[in-house]
Amino acid sequence: MRARVYDWFARATASVGGVRAGCVRALDLDPGDTVVEFGCGPGVNVPALREAVGPTGHVVGVDITGAMLDRARGMTERRGWENVSFVQADATDPPIRSADAVLATFVTSLFPDPYAAVSGWCELADSVVIAAFAPRGSRPANAALSAFARLNGRLFDAGGGDPLDQLDARTAAAQRALADTAETVTEERYLFGTITMCAGYGCAGDRCG
């Protein structure tokens, strides 16, 4: 059920407000780069990522749900893409050691501790881009977002509290991780401020040599 719901959600929001295209631009990928997408779901971002890294690059999709990866693999197999691979794993315990860039769209709000997750990703790549919900942007959008979160309480781990408050807190925690770890952070807002994209570049603290 979780895979079906999020499959629909990911496809429905694939190009809303230009956020996903903006994320790919923010990654600043070059041909030949390796980019890892955590929480890749059914692979809606894969075509744009593959175009950005070219035939000599590599796209790695990571998701914890096998049903999601089955959909993603089916898409890439139909298109004959050999430089795209998928790994079933927990994004909070990355199965990779390094990459040129990391992308995560609409997944940090699913983690109980998004700060730790994003901080770990920053140890893997020079560029880390995350897109997340930033509630309180517009009343109609927040109403729809709240309804979706309440209908999928297990997906968002919302419990009995206000799902918008939880989304606020988890989005803020993910952004703090970038601010505390990356040398430079940029932010863009989409869909009347309801979606925020943050990009972290470079290193901070002990990672700077």
C-alpha positions in Angstrom: 0.0 0.0 0.0 2.8 2.4 0.9 4.5 1.9 -2.5 1.2 2.4 -4.4 0.4 5.6 -2.5 3.9 7.1 -2.8 4.2 6.0 -6.5 1.1 8.0 -7.3 2.4 10.9 -5.2 5.8 11.0 -6.8 4.5 10.9 -10.3 1.9 13.6 -9.5 4.5 15.9 -8.2 7.2 15.1 -10.7 7.2 18.5 -12.3 5.1 20.6 -10.0 6.3 24.2 -10.0 9.6 23.2 -11.7 11.0 21.9 -8.4 12.5 18.7 -9.7 14.1 20.4 -12.7 15.5 23.0 -10.3 16.9 20.3 -8.1 18.8 18.8 -11.0 20.2 22.1 -12.0 21.3 22.8 -8.5 23.3 19.6 -8.4 25.6 21.2 -11.0 26.4 17.8 -12.6 28.9 17.3 -15.3 29.1 14.5 -17.9 30.7 11.5 -16.4 29.6 12.3 -12.8 28.0 9.8 -10.4 24.8 11.0 -8.7 23.0 9.1 -6.0 19.3 9.7 -5.3 18.1 8.7 -1.9 14.5 7.7 -1.7 14.4 7.4 -5.5 10.9 5.7 -5.4 9.6 4.7 -8.9 12.4 6.6 -10.6 10.7 9.8 -11.7 13.9 11.8 -11.4 16.1 9.3 -13.2 15.5 10.5 -16.8 16.7 14.1 -15.9 19.6 12.8 -13.8 20.8 10.5 -16.6 20.6 13.3 -19.1 22.7 15.5 -16.8 25.5 13.0 -16.3 25.4 11.7 -19.9 26.2 8.2 -21.2 29.6 8.1 -19.3 28.0 9.0 -16.0 26.2 6.9 -13.5 22.9 7.3 -11.7 22.3 5.2 -8.5 18.9 5.1 -7.0 18.5 4.0 -3.4 15.1 3.1 -1.8 14.1 0.9 1.1 10.9 -0.4 -0.7 11.3 -3.3 -3.1 8.0 -2.5 -4.9 9.3 1.0 -5.7 12.6 -0.3 -7.1 10.7 -2.8 -9.2 8.9 0.1 -10.9 12.1 2.0 -11.3 14.0 -1.0 -12.8 11.2 -1.7 -15.2 11.4 1.8 -16.5 15.1 1.7 -17.1 15.0 -1.8 -18.6 12.4 -0.7 -21.1 14.6 2.3 -22.1 17.7 0.2 -22.3 19.7 2.4 -19.9 22.8 0.6 -18.7 24.4 3.4 -16.6 21.5 3.4 -14.1 21.5 1.0 -11.1 19.3 0.6 -8.0 20.0 -0.5 -4.5 17.5 -1.6 -1.9 18.8 0.0 1.3 17.9 2.5 4.1 18.9 6.1 3.2 19.9 6.7 6.8 22.6 4.0 6.4 24.0 4.7 2.9 25.2 1.7 1.0 27.8 3.8 -0.9 31.1 5.4 0.1 31.3 8.4 -2.2 29.6 10.2 -5.1 29.8 13.5 -7.0 26.4 14.6 -5.9 23.4 13.5 -3.8 19.7 14.2 -4.4 16.7 13.6 -2.1 13.2 14.9 -3.0 10.4 14.7 -0.5 11.9 12.1 1.7 13.6 13.9 4.6 10.2 14.4 6.2 9.9 10.6 6.5 12.9 10.3 8.8 12.6 10.5 12.6 16.0 12.2 12.6 16.5 14.0 9.3 19.5 16.0 10.7 21.5 12.8 11.1 20.5 11.5 7.7 21.4 14.7 5.8 24.7 15.1 7.8 25.7 11.6 6.7 24.9 12.4 3.0 27.2 15.4 3.3 30.1 13.1 4.1 29.6 11.3 0.8 29.5 14.1 -1.8 30.5 17.7 -2.4 26.9 18.6 -3.6 23.8 17.7 -1.7 20.4 18.9 -2.8 17.2 18.3 -0.9 13.6 19.3 -1.6 11.0 19.2 1.1 7.7 20.5 2.2 7.7 23.8 4.0 4.2 24.1 5.4 2.5 27.5 6.0 3.2 28.7 2.4 -0.4 28.9 1.3 -3.7 27.9 2.9 -5.1 25.7 0.1 -1.7 23.9 -0.4 -1.4 23.3 3.3 -4.9 21.9 3.6 -4.2 19.4 0.8 -0.8 18.5 2.3 -2.3 18.0 5.8 -5.0 15.8 4.4 -2.5 13.7 2.5 -0.3 13.3 5.6 -3.3 12.4 7.8 -4.5 9.8 5.3 -1.0 8.3 5.3 -0.1 8.5 8.9 2.2 5.4 8.8 4.1 6.8 5.8 4.8 10.1 7.5 4.9 8.7 11.1 2.7 11.6 12.1 1.2 9.9 15.2 -1.5 11.9 16.8 0.1 15.3 16.4 -0.3 18.0 13.8 1.4 16.7 10.6 2.2 20.2 9.4 4.1 20.9 12.7 6.1 17.7 12.2 6.8 18.6 8.5 8.0 22.0 9.7 10.3 20.5 12.3 11.8 17.9 10.0 12.3 20.2 7.1 14.1 22.7 9.4 16.3 19.9 10.8 17.4 18.8 7.3 18.2 22.4 6.4 20.2 22.8 9.6 22.3 19.8 8.7 23.2 21.4 5.4 24.0 24.7 7.1 26.2 23.1 9.7 28.1 20.8 7.2 28.3 22.5 3.8 30.5 25.5 3.0 27.8 27.2 0.9 24.1 26.7 1.1 21.5 28.1 -1.3 17.7 28.0 -1.1 14.8 28.3 -3.5 11.1 28.3 -2.9 8.4 26.8 -5.1 4.6 26.5 -5.2 3.8 29.6 -3.2 6.5 28.8 -0.7 5.1 25.4 0.2 8.1 23.5 -1.2 11.7 24.5 -0.4 14.9 23.3 -2.1 18.2 23.6 -0.4 21.6 22.9 -1.9 24.8 22.5 0.0 28.2 22.7 -1.6 31.7 22.1 -0.4 32.8 21.1 3.1 32.9 22.5 6.6 34.9 22.0 9.7 37.2 19.0 9.8 36.3 18.0 6.2 38.0 21.1 4.8 41.6 20.2 4.0 
